[in-house]
Amino acid sequence: MPLISSFYGILIYLYSEIKTKHNIPHLHAIYYEYELVVSFDGEILAGLDSFPTKQRKLVEAWVAIHSDELMASWIAWNKDGEKIKIKGLD
């Protein structure tokens, strides 16, 4: 699971989860002990009830800004194992 970005204490990871419940392009956002799973179109797949609201909104904004880069990174990771970093929020 490569770390592809970080901002404001939030770590963004890509996982390869073929044939699992999250078998769509998605990321895992980790903020301390909280985890949020988000598809690249912004749908919250898991963690909505526990992830802090302020940090969730930051992740949602970041996903909206970088959806094309996320898809490119997802394809590179799942096809070749190549990790592509994406700029965080400033």
N, C-alpha and C positions, 0 to 999 in steps of 0.2 A: 504494500500500500504506500505509494509515494506521496510525500508531502508536496503539494504543488503551489500552495500559497499560505500566507499568514498575515493577519492584520488585527490590531486591537485585542490581542490575546486569543484570537480565534485561529485555529489550525484547520486547513482544508486538505483533505486526503481524497484520492481516488482509490477505489477498491475494485478488484476483478471478481465479480460474483455471478458468474455464468450459472444458469439453471437454479437461481434462488429467487426469493420473493422480490428482490430488487433487480430483476434482470432487465433493467433499462439504464441508459446512461445517467449516472447520478454521482453525487459527492457526499462525503461525510464531513460535517463541520464539528470540531471538538472545541469546547470552551470549558476549561476546568473539568469537572466530572460530567458535564452535559454533552450530549451528542444529538445532532440533527442530520437527517438524511434528506437530501433535496435533489430532485431531478433537474436536468438542465433547462427545462421550461418553467422552473420555479415551483413545481408541486412539492409539498412537504410529504415525504413518504414515511417518516418516523421521527419521533422526538418533539412533536409540536407542543405537547402538554408540559414538558419539563424544561425545554431550552429557554433561557431568559429572552424576553420579548425584544429588548433593545438589540441584543446580539443577533437574534433571528432576523430582524429587519435589516441589519447590516449585511448578513449573509444573502438575504433575498435581493438586496440592491446589487451586491457584488455579482451574483449569478446573472441578473438581468444585463449588467454591463458586459460580462465576459462569456455569454452563452456560446458564441462561435468558437472562442479559444478553448472553452471547456470541451466542446465536442472534438476538436482537433487533438487535444491532450488525451481524451478518452480513447480515441481511435489509435493514437500512437502507443499508448500504454497497453491496450489489449492486443494490438497486432504485433508490435515489435518489442514491447517492454521498455519503450523509450519514455522517459519522464520529461514533460514539458512544464516548466514553471510559469505561473501567471501572476502578474503584478497584483498586490493587495490594494486596499483602499488607503488613501493618504489622509 
